[in-house]
């Protein structure tokens, strides 16, 4: 495939009939693998274990699962106690409940203590769909990345979510994992590299660098293919780790391309785009556009309809690239 880096070992059916699987499924698979490999791994949930795909973990290790009921703040504090006792707890819920309902506990009990707690949030972003504005968390990246000692990871597909979850268990300290409800293309493989804090360049290009996270990575690859038909070669960077962000890779991409577009399923302010801008404004200031939600809440609708309405499509990325190239 033109422009795709072969060494990244992406799925051969990248653009034609890719497998569809929700990123939360990758989390469930990872928890089962972790349960088998490390008896210190435990799971907690606030009455949403089915949605978090914890069924297999619970059936195999029921004594390592803790159900808090609808008491998310208490669940986070339970996780801190387990961490301080030598366990590796994964506290799980929907993003609107954790971190949004549990910020005080996360800030003081988790981060201030540098507790080895992993926070796993599902049903994030606009792709939650029919559940509507109350359940479509669009602010969590901004909230979590500002907390001292917290790492923030937004995997691109189900396979990468599995790798991110397993990697999170192996490092000491707080980690926030963000994934989704909706089925989405699976295009990375077990051989695709993944390292917390390191950007993966999925496509080479000299004209513009598109930096994306989560579901927007695949959409960015689609946009890059469309741009290539018009003689514009875009580099596509999978920035799965928002914090600590890979400053070196971002500066290198900005120098090579001279223009940057970011894309995220999150508010424009405070998320990936803001994090990238903070790096570049101090080191390699170039024209930049941010694709994200325009300071508004979501609404009920089908995922594809909402992505279209809220400007999170390959067409929007193509338009942003053409706009930013005018400013080079």
N, C-alpha and C positions, 0 to 999 in steps of 0.2 A: 504494500500500500504506500503510495507516494507520500513522502514526508514523515512517515511513522518510523520511529527508531526501532529497528529489529531487535536490538539487544534488550529492549524492555519486555519482550516476550508477552505481548498482548494476545488476546484471543483472536484466532484467525477469522472469526465471523464478527469482527468489530462493528461493522456497519450494516451487515445483512443478517437479520434474524438472530440477534444475540440472545443468550439465555437471560431470562428476567427473574430476579430474586431481590427481595427487600434486604437492605443492609442489616436490619435487625436479625435476620436469619443467620448471618455471619457471626453475630454476637452469640447467639444460642449455640452454634457449633463450637465456637471458641471456648465457651464456658464448660462444655462437655470435655473438650480436650484438656483444659486446665484442671478440671476436677480429677481426671485420670492421672495427670502428671504431678500434681502438687496437692497434698492433703490439707495444706494451710489455706487454700482458696475456698472461700465461702461466698454465698450469695444472699442478698437481702432484697425484699420487694415490698411495695406498698399496695398490695391487692391487685397487681397487674402482671403476675408471673406468666400467664399465657401470652400476653401481648409482647413480653420481653423474651419469649422463646426459651424459657427456663425449664420447661417440662422434663426434658431428658436429664438435666442436672438434678432436679428435685427427686425424680424417680430412682436415680442411682445413689444419691447421697442425701437422703432426707434430713439427716442430723446435721448437715452443713448448710441448710437453708433456713432462713429466718423471715417469717411473715410478720410485718409490722401492722398490717391493716392500713386503713386510710389515715396514716399518721407519718407523713414524709419527714417532718422535722425530727421526730423520734427515731425514725429509721437511720438517718444520717448520724445521729449521736450513738446509736447502737453500733454502727459501722466503725466509728472512731474507737469505741471501747474494744471492739474485736481487733482492730489494727494495733492498738497499744498493747494488746495481749499476744501479739506475734502472728495474727492471722492476716490474710490478704483478702479483705472484703470488697465485693462488688455490690454497691448500693444502686438499685435500678428503679426507674420510673419513667413517666413521660416528661419531656422537657419542660412543659408548663408547670409541673409540680416540683421537679428537681432539674435545674437550680432555682426556678423562679419563686417557689414557695419556701425554699430551704436556705436562702442566701445567708441568713445570720449564722446558722449552724455550719454551713460550708466555710464561711469566712473565719469564724473564731475557732470552732472545734476541729475542723479539718486543716485549714491552711495555717492558722497561727501555730498549731501544734506540729505542722508538717507531717500529719498522720498519713500512713500508707493506705489511703482510701481511694478506691476507683469508683467514680461516679459515671454510670452508664445511662444516657438519656435517649429514649426512643420517641417516635412520633413528633419529630422536630420539623420545622419549616412549613411552607405553604402546601407541600404535597400530602399533608395529613388529609386534605380534601374536605369531604362533607362534614367533618367534625366542627369546622368553622373557626372563627377568630379566637374563641376562648381556648382552643387546643392547638393553635398554630403558633408555636413559640418562634419568634423572629428576632429575639434580642439576646439570646443566651450566649452566643460567642462573645459579644461585647462585654457582658456581665462577667463571664468566667475568665477571660484573658487578662483582665485588670487585677485579678486577685494574686497576691504574692505567692510564689511556690507552686501555683497551679499550672499543669500542662493541659493544652486543649487540642484535641485531635478530631478531625472530621473526615472519615474515610470516604473513598470514592465509590466503592461497590461492596458487595457482600464478601468477596474474597479478601479484599483489603481490610474490611471490618474485622474479620477473623484474625488476621495478622496483627492489627492494631490492638485488639483486646489481649492477645497473648503477649505482645510486647509490653503493654501497660502493666501486666502482672509481674514482669521481670525487673521493673525499675522501682526505686523507692520513692515514695512521696505521692501527693495528690495528682490524679489524672481525671480529666473530663472527656468522655467519649460521646460523640454526637452521631446518631444514626436515625433512619427513617422507617416509616410504615409501608410506603408504597413500593411495589415491585419496580425495579429499575435494571437497566442493562448490566450484565456482568461481563467485563472485558479485560480485567487483569487476571493473571493465573498464579498458580503456586510458585512459579519461577520469576514473577515480576518482583523486582526489589522493593523492600519496604524497610525504612528505618525512621524511628521517631526523630523529628527535627531535621529531616533531609528531604528536600523537594525532589520529585521524580519528573524529569523532562520526558514527556510522552511523544513529542513531535518536534522536529527541528524546523526553524524558520528564521529569516533574517530581518523581516519587516516590522514585526510587532510580537510582543510576548503576551500571551493570554495566561493569566494565573487564576486558577480556580480551585474550589474544594467541593467535596460532597457530590451531589447529583449533577452539579454544574460542570464537572470535569468532562463527562461524556458529551454534554451539550457543547462544550468548547471545542472538542475534537470534531464534532459535526460542523461547527462554524468554520473551523480551520480548513476543512475539506472544501467547503463552499467558497471561501476566500481564495483558495488555490486556483479555482477555476477562473478567477478574475485576475490572476497574476500576483496575488498577495500571499506571501508565505509567512504563516504564523507559527511561532513556537508555542507549544502548549505545556504548561507546568502544573503538575498535580501538587498543590500545597496542602497536603493532608494535615500537616501539623501547623496550627495557627500560632501556638506558643509552646516551646521556643521556636520562633520563625527562622527559616534558613536565609539569613541576611546575605550570605556570600552568594548563593545561587540567584537571588533576586537582583543583586547589584550586577552580577555577571550578565544576566539576561537583559537588564536595562541598557548596559553598555553595548551589547551586541545588536540589540534591536532598535534602541532609541525611542521606543514607545511601549506603553503597558496598558492592558485592559484586565481588570479583575472581575470575577463572576462568583456569586455566592447566593444561596437560598436563605437570605438573612437581610436584616435592615442594612442599608448602605452605610449608615453611620456606626462606627465602633467595631465592625467585623473584619473580615479578611482584607477588604479594600483599604480600610483605615490602617491596619497593621502593615500592609505593603507600603502605603504612602509614608508612614512613619520611618521606615527603613530608607526609602529612596530620597526623601526630602533632605536627609542628612548626608547622603553619600553620592547619589547619582540621579539628580532631579531631571525627569523626562516627562513629556506629555502623558497624561494618564486619564482613563475613564473607569468608573466603577459601575458594574451591573449588580443591582440588588433591589430590595424593596424600598420604595420611595416614601419613607416616613408615614406608614399607615398600617392598620391592622389588616388581617386577612378576612376571609369570608367563606361561607359554605359553597362548595362546588366540586366538580371532578378535578383531579390533580392536573390533568393536561389543560383544562380550561383555565384554571387558576394560574398556571405557569405562563400561559399566553397573556392573560389579562394583566398580570403583574410584571410583564416584561422580562421573563426569565427563559428566553428561547434562543436558539442559534441565530435567528434573524436579528434579535436585539444585539447579540454579540457582534455580528457582522456590521451592523450599523455603527456600533460604538468604535470598532476598529477603523472604519472609514473616517469617522469623525476625528479620532485621535491622530491618524496619519496626516490629516490636514494641518496639524499643529507641530509636526516634526521640523 
